[in-house]
Amino acid sequence: MLFVVIFTIACIIYIINDIVPIFEKKEWKLFWTYIVVMGFAYVLAVMIAFGIKIPSPAGPLKMIVTMIFRI
């Protein structure tokens, strides 16, 4: 639970320092990219903190690389 609180505080600091100026400059593509990535990272961090097992992407990535490079 402490990890979630610390990560939330870090996200808020990041939003204030980096995302608010981007919003004020009206750089919408960059703004929404940051929001989506930050949201995805936050959801993953909370899931890991609560003990939810997240499958590793190593297997599918290995299959894709093998398929592309024919190794």
C-alpha positions in Angstrom: 0.0 0.0 0.0 2.9 2.3 0.7 4.1 1.8 -2.8 0.8 3.0 -4.2 0.9 6.2 -2.1 4.5 6.9 -3.1 3.8 6.2 -6.8 0.7 8.4 -6.7 2.7 11.3 -5.2 5.4 10.8 -7.9 2.7 10.8 -10.6 1.2 14.0 -9.2 4.6 15.7 -9.2 5.3 14.6 -12.7 1.9 15.9 -13.9 2.4 19.3 -12.3 6.0 19.7 -13.7 5.6 18.2 -17.1 2.1 17.7 -18.2 0.5 21.0 -17.1 2.9 23.1 -19.2 2.2 20.9 -22.2 -1.5 21.4 -21.7 -1.0 25.2 -21.4 0.9 25.2 -24.7 -2.0 23.2 -26.3 0.2 20.5 -27.7 -2.6 18.0 -27.7 -0.9 15.0 -29.3 1.9 15.0 -26.8 -0.5 15.7 -24.0 -2.7 12.8 -24.7 0.3 10.5 -25.4 1.6 11.4 -21.9 -1.8 10.9 -20.3 -2.3 7.4 -21.9 1.2 6.2 -21.0 0.9 7.6 -17.5 -2.5 6.0 -17.0 -1.2 2.6 -18.3 1.8 2.8 -16.0 -0.3 3.7 -13.0 -2.8 0.9 -13.6 0.1 -1.6 -13.9 1.7 -0.3 -10.7 -1.5 -0.6 -8.7 -2.1 -4.1 -10.0 1.4 -5.2 -9.1 1.1 -3.6 -5.6 -2.1 -5.5 -4.9 -0.6 -8.8 -6.0 -2.4 -9.3 -9.3 -0.2 -11.5 -11.5 0.5 -9.8 -14.8 1.6 -12.2 -17.6 5.1 -11.6 -19.0 5.2 -10.3 -22.6 8.5 -12.3 -23.2 6.8 -15.3 -24.8 4.8 -13.4 -27.4 7.7 -11.0 -28.1 10.0 -13.9 -28.7 7.5 -15.4 -31.1 7.1 -12.1 -33.0 10.9 -11.6 -33.3 11.4 -15.2 -34.4 8.7 -14.8 -37.0 10.2 -11.5 -38.4 13.8 -12.6 -38.5 13.2 -16.3 -39.2 15.7 -17.3 -36.5 
